[in-house]
Amino acid sequence: MKIYTKSGDKGTTSLVYGSRVSKKDQRVEAYGTCDEANSMIGLGLSYLKVEYFDGKEQFEGFFHKIQTILFHVGAELATPPGKEVKWKLESSNIEELEKQIDSLDGTLTPLNNFILPGGHPAGAAMHTARTIVRRAEREAVGIGEDVNPLVLSYLNRLSDFLFVAARYINQQLGEEERNLHQ
């Protein structure tokens, strides 16, 4: 199988089951933004390869699961209305994110102010992934009622998780958070 097919040379692409749409179609925007977020998460994790902290293996393992689910979220968004979704989100996926948020957040200093994104490159990448996921959520909302409501909930919760994960990484690696000064 070749990487290039030339079928998208005129500005169209295929959804799941083969229907062709513009590359500016709302579904393409939404699943493409999920792919972008997934890549940014991968970049963030690559910065952790040279760092170590307690529980790093489990932390990275959970991120592997998130990246897999995010890939499936993109596939669900790429499935046209009326067609069977091959892999659907479940409420347990959201509950698992919430447990991880609570677990990591319980180790962090409570926030009294807004913080500026940044810190260790891995933490900064997770902050960036958070903003990309927020955009994916907005794009998914733009599709309308044909979107599985669990997709919207998952993306919303994933952005919360990425915020907490960025703070956790920065804390574990000794990076001080910068407060927003007015």
DRENGU-454826 format. One line per 3 residues: number of its first residue (from 0); their letters; for each residue z, y, x of N, C-alpha, C. Coordinates in steps of 0.001 Angstrom, whole numbers. Example, Ala and Ser with C-alpha at 12.3 -4.5 7.8 and 13.67 -1.06 7.14 Angstrom:
2
0	AS	7800/-5690/13190/7800/-4500/12300/7800/-3300/13200; 7080/-2250/12850/7140/-1060/13670/7870/30/12900 .
***
This chain:
182
0	MKI	0/-1184/841/0/0/0/0/1243/883; -905/2151/623/-970/3391/1381/33/4399/822; 499/5270/1685/1409/6332/1271/668/7350/415 .
3	YTK	-542/7640/762/-1288/8641/-10/-2230/7951/-976; -2319/8533/-2178/-3191/7961/-3208/-4319/8914/-3596; -4172/10174/-3259/-5110/11242/-3593/-5119/11567/-5085 .
6	SGD	-4343/10839/-5886/-4356/11079/-7331/-3687/12395/-7713; -2893/12968/-6828/-2227/14235/-7119/-2901/15441/-6514; -4084/15265/-5976/-4768/16353/-5280/-5148/17519/-6194 .
9	KGT	-5162/17294/-7486/-5559/18360/-8410/-4372/18883/-9222; -3149/18661/-8695/-1975/19249/-9329/-1345/18442/-10433; -1648/17164/-10505/-994/16311/-11499/-279/15167/-10798 .
12	TSL	625/14548/-11534/1353/13391/-11014/1635/12445/-12172; 2077/11258/-11858/2361/10253/-12886/3849/10185/-13181; 4165/10088/-14458/5518/9754/-14873/5641/8235/-14872 .
15	VYG	6834/7732/-15108/7025/6295/-15265/6122/5848/-16412; 5493/4724/-16298/4518/4150/-17230/3136/4791/-17097; 2947/5695/-16134/1614/6145/-15782/1031/7364/-16463 .
18	SRV	1685/7952/-17455/1088/9148/-18065/1074/10284/-17048; -32/11027/-17012/-215/12089/-16027/204/13428/-16624; 901/14202/-15798/1356/15532/-16206/1170/16486/-15023 .
21	SKK	1240/17767/-15326/1195/18788/-14278/2406/18653/-13361; 2225/18972/-12113/3347/18947/-11181/4366/20052/-11490; 4025/20953/-12406/4959/21973/-12871/5629/21567/-14186 .
24	DQR	5354/20368/-14681/5979/19872/-15900/7498/19883/-15731; 8208/20178/-16814/9673/20279/-16758/10319/18992/-16257; 9777/17849/-16635/10336/16583/-16145/10164/16452/-14630 .
27	VEA	9004/16848/-14140/8746/16769/-12701/9689/17715/-11956; 9894/18908/-12500/10843/19848/-11893/12236/19224/-11821; 12664/18579/-12913/14013/18019/-12973/14187/16853/-12003 .
30	YGT	13256/15879/-12042/13467/14738/-11149/13179/15113/-9699; 12291/16070/-9480/12053/16541/-8114/13275/17235/-7534; 13998/17946/-8374/15212/18618/-7918/16308/17600/-7627 .
33	CDE	16366/16513/-8390/17304/15424/-8073/16975/14829/-6713; 15696/14655/-6430/15265/14123/-5140/15666/15070/-4008; 15502/16362/-4248/15897/17367/-3251/17402/17291/-2984 .
36	ANS	18205/17182/-4051/19654/17060/-3885/20005/15800/-3104; 19324/14710/-3405/19571/13452/-2722/19295/13584/-1223; 18227/14281/-893/17886/14492/517/18931/15348/1216 .
39	MIG	19444/16358/520/20473/17215/1120/21769/16428/1324; 22090/15548/393/23266/14688/584/23059/13821/1829; 21857/13272/1978/21551/12472/3167/21697/13272/4449 .
42	LGL	21260/14529/4415/21422/15390/5586/22901/15581/5892; 23679/15873/4853/25115/16048/5057/25765/14820/5665; 25404/13658/5157/25968/12426/5699/25543/12196/7142 .
45	SYL	24334/12625/7493/23876/12429/8875/24735/13220/9859; 25290/14340/9412/26176/15129/10279/27513/14434/10508; 27855/13512/9643/29118/12792/9802/29004/11631/10782 .
48	KVE	27801/11286/11211/27617/10136/12098/28399/10282/13402; 28587/11508/13858/29273/11725/15133/30751/12061/14945; 31194/12184/13706/32575/12558/13415/33315/11365/12836 .
51	YFD	34628/11376/12969/35431/10321/12366/36642/10930/11690; 36997/10387/10547/38257/10726/9886/38709/9513/9088; 39981/9473/8743/40517/8336/7993/39771/8164/6678 .
54	GKE	39363/6939/6394/38679/6641/5145/37205/7004/5134; 36648/7306/6309/35241/7735/6371/34293/6665/5828; 34558/5402/6132/33650/4343/5697/33580/4253/4174 .
57	QFE	34742/4326/3502/34748/4278/2039/34079/5515/1461; 34322/6652/2086/33736/7924/1659/32208/7832/1718; 31688/7368/2843/30237/7220/2988/29695/6149/2038 .
60	GFF	30454/5087/1822/30036/4049/887/29908/4573/-530; 30847/5432/-928/30760/6024/-2261/29536/6929/-2350; 29242/7649/-1286/28046/8495/-1275/26774/7661/-1377 .
63	HKI	26767/6490/-782/25595/5609/-918/25380/5263/-2387; 26473/4980/-3080/26375/4676/-4510/25872/5898/-5277; 26378/7069/-4949/25929/8300/-5606/24432/8506/-5384 .
66	QTI	23972/8316/-4151/22558/8508/-3868/21700/7528/-4669; 22173/6299/-4814/21438/5315/-5599/21383/5722/-7068; 22521/6134/-7616/22562/6552/-9020/21697/7792/-9219 .
69	LFH	21745/8728/-8280/20929/9941/-8402/19437/9598/-8396; 19050/8601/-7630/17661/8128/-7651/17315/7609/-9038; 18227/6854/-9631/17999/6327/-10976/17998/7431/-12032 .
72	VGA	18826/8468/-11838/18796/9623/-12745/17394/10228/-12723; 16830/10377/-11531/15472/10896/-11411/14468/10022/-12133; 14629/8719/-12019/13716/7798/-12726/13868/7940/-14232 .
75	ELA	15085/8123/-14690/15295/8317/-16125/14637/9616/-16590; 14759/10666/-15784/14121/11944/-16139/12600/11838/-16099; 12078/10915/-15288/10627/10733/-15159/10049/9800/-16211 .
78	TPP	10893/9307/-17101/10429/8410/-18157/10087/9224/-19396; 8852/9148/-19874/8457/9937/-21044/9230/9533/-22298; 9350/10448/-23250/10027/10116/-24510/9360/8926/-25188 .
81	GKE	10181/8102/-25814/9655/6953/-26545/9415/5722/-25697; 9586/5840/-24396/9398/4694/-23497/10766/4166/-23070; 10803/2871/-22789/12056/2253/-22381/12451/2705/-20973 .
84	VKW	13694/3143/-20856/14242/3508/-19552/14709/2227/-18877; 14227/2001/-17664/14513/744/-16969/15947/688/-16449; 16524/1842/-16146/17909/1888/-15683/18540/3107/-16319 .
87	KLE	19589/2924/-17083/20232/4027/-17784/21629/4259/-17249; 21976/5526/-17184/23343/5881/-16836/24305/5336/-17872; 25513/5073/-17427/26575/4630/-18320/27761/5571/-18153 .
90	SSN	28597/5644/-19142/29763/6525/-19061/30662/6128/-17888; 30634/4861/-17485/31450/4423/-16349/31020/5111/-15050; 29734/5483/-14933/29278/6210/-13744/29961/7573/-13652 .
93	IEE	30123/8216/-14790/30781/9524/-14833/32277/9368/-14584; 32869/8364/-15196/34304/8112/-15000/34619/7836/-13532; 33739/7111/-12857/33949/6831/-11441/33911/8113/-10608 .
96	LEK	32986/9011/-10947/32952/10311/-10260/34251/11070/-10494; 34728/11068/-11721/35959/11788/-12044/37145/11236/-11258; 37221/9907/-11112/38303/9305/-10322/38231/9755/-8868 .
99	QID	37015/9803/-8330/36846/10241/-6943/37206/11724/-6783; 36806/12535/-7752/37162/13959/-7705/38678/14098/-7674; 39361/13421/-8594/40820/13521/-8668/41478/13024/-7391 .
102	SLD	40964/11932/-6837/41530/11369/-5620/41390/12333/-4444; 40183/12855/-4233/39974/13778/-3111/40692/15102/-3333; 40624/15611/-4556/41230/16908/-4851/42742/16866/-4656 .
105	GTL	43333/15698/-4902/44769/15555/-4713/45207/15707/-3273; 44291/15610/-2325/44625/15756/-905/44377/17173/-398; 43789/18030/-1247/43379/19367/-806/44407/20428/-1183 .
108	TPL	44411/21483/-397/45217/22648/-732/44661/23267/-2007; 45526/23527/-2994/45012/24134/-4230/44333/25481/-3954; 43301/25756/-4721/42567/27010/-4561/43256/28135/-5338 .
111	NNF	43386/29280/-4691/43895/30486/-5344/42822/31564/-5409; 41752/31359/-4672/40650/32307/-4586/39343/31527/-4562; 38253/32248/-4781/36949/31655/-4546/36789/31476/-3047 .
114	ILP	36065/30430/-2657/35782/30216/-1239/34286/30351/-1008; 33955/30703/214/32549/30810/602/32067/29450/1106; 30867/29037/720/30335/27772/1226/30157/27853/2742 .
117	GGH	30402/26766/3400/30221/26739/4847/31096/25676/5469; 31552/25960/6695/32394/25019/7422/31572/24129/8325; 32021/22895/8456/31315/21895/9258/29910/21723/8666 .
120	PAG	28897/21432/9485/27553/21233/8931/27501/20217/7783; 28307/19165/7840/28326/18181/6741/28885/18813/5475; 29947/19594/5605/30525/20275/4450/29575/21315/3884 .
123	AAM	28930/22065/4762/27972/23080/4315/26792/22420/3589; 26337/21271/4076/25235/20564/3418/25661/20081/2029; 26909/19640/1883/27385/19206/564/27495/20403/-391 .
126	HTA	27891/21566/131/27880/22775/-708/26446/23074/-1167; 25490/22922/-260/24092/23162/-619/23617/22127/-1632; 23970/20866/-1424/23613/19816/-2383/24190/20138/-3756 .
129	RTI	25402/20689/-3791/26032/21071/-5062/25170/22078/-5816; 24659/23066/-5108/23843/24082/-5786/22506/23499/-6238; 21980/22551/-5491/20728/21897/-5888/20957/21040/-7134 .
132	VRR	22090/20349/-7185/22412/19549/-8366/22577/20452/-9583; 23176/21620/-9397/23301/22571/-10515/21903/22968/-11026; 20975/23158/-10109/19608/23488/-10516/18973/22301/-11248 .
135	AER	19202/21089/-10747/18676/19896/-11420/19221/19811/-12845; 20479/20146/-13001/21087/20136/-14334/20389/21150/-15245; 20147/22351/-14732/19447/23370/-15538/18038/22902/-15893 .
138	EAV	17367/22277/-14927/16014/21769/-15181/16040/20669/-16240; 17038/19786/-16174/17155/18705/-17156/17441/19271/-18543; 18276/20293/-18622/18540/20953/-19911/17236/21506/-20480 .
141	GIG	16380/22009/-19616/15103/22584/-20037/14151/21587/-20676; 14363/20300/-20426/13516/19277/-21044/13772/19225/-22543; 15007/19466/-22926/15353/19457/-24349/16081/18203/-24762 .
144	EDV	16010/17904/-26037/16817/16828/-26607/16359/15424/-26214; 15246/15307/-25510/14780/13996/-25062/15540/13479/-23841; 16504/14254/-23359/17268/13846/-22181/18542/13138/-22622 .
147	NPL	18810/12026/-22000/20055/11306/-22232/21223/12254/-21936; 22123/12499/-22882/23254/13402/-22640/24104/12977/-21442; 24124/11688/-21139/24889/11233/-19972/24289/11750/-18667 .
150	VLS	22978/11984/-18643/22344/12562/-17458/22922/13951/-17208; 23024/14748/-18268/23570/16099/-18123/25026/16048/-17673; 25806/15151/-18262/27213/15018/-17868/27335/14564/-16422 .
153	YLN	26492/13604/-16021/26559/13104/-14649/26224/14211/-13651; 25172/14949/-13913/24802/16022/-12984/25893/17089/-12922; 26475/17409/-14060/27558/18394/-14085/28737/17905/-13253 .
156	RLS	29131/16663/-13444/30257/16110/-12708/29921/15915/-11238; 28669/15560/-10934/28276/15392/-9539/28408/16699/-8773; 28049/17808/-9397/28201/19086/-8692/29674/19376/-8429 .
159	DFL	30547/19022/-9374/31991/19179/-9140/32438/18301/-7977; 31962/17051/-7969/32322/16142/-6888/31866/16692/-5535; 30649/17201/-5472/30127/17709/-4204/30936/18898/-3692 .
162	FVA	31422/19735/-4612/32288/20853/-4215/33566/20317/-3575; 34197/19366/-4239/35437/18787/-3711/35155/18023/-2412; 34047/17302/-2357/33693/16555/-1146/33467/17498/30 .
165	ARY	32823/18628/-207/32608/19609/864/33956/20113/1391; 34866/20425/486/36203/20883/893/36934/19774/1655; 36809/18550/1167/37475/17412/1806/36950/17209/3232 .
168	INQ	35637/17228/3378/35037/17083/4711/35555/18175/5637; 35517/19399/5170/35966/20516/6010/37437/20364/6395; 38255/19933/5452/39670/19738/5765/39854/18609/6769 .
171	QLG	39172/17490/6562/39305/16339/7456/38860/16669/8875; 37884/17563/8999/37341/17880/10316/37880/19191/10875; 38937/19710/10253/39642/20878/10787/38920/22201/10627 .
174	EEE	38020/22295/9673/37306/23546/9424/38071/24364/8389; 38344/25591/8726/39088/26460/7814/38164/27034/6746; 38640/27025/5506/37861/27616/4415/37986/29129/4486 .
177	RNL	36869/29766/4199/36867/31237/4163/36921/31687/2718; 37924/32507/2412/38063/33046/1061/37117/34207/861; 36724/34375/-361/35908/35515/-738/36829/36727/-790 .
180	HQ	36531/37738/1/37319/38971/-3/36560/40018/-769; 37250/40647/-1697/36588/41682/-2505/36836/43058/-1927 .
***
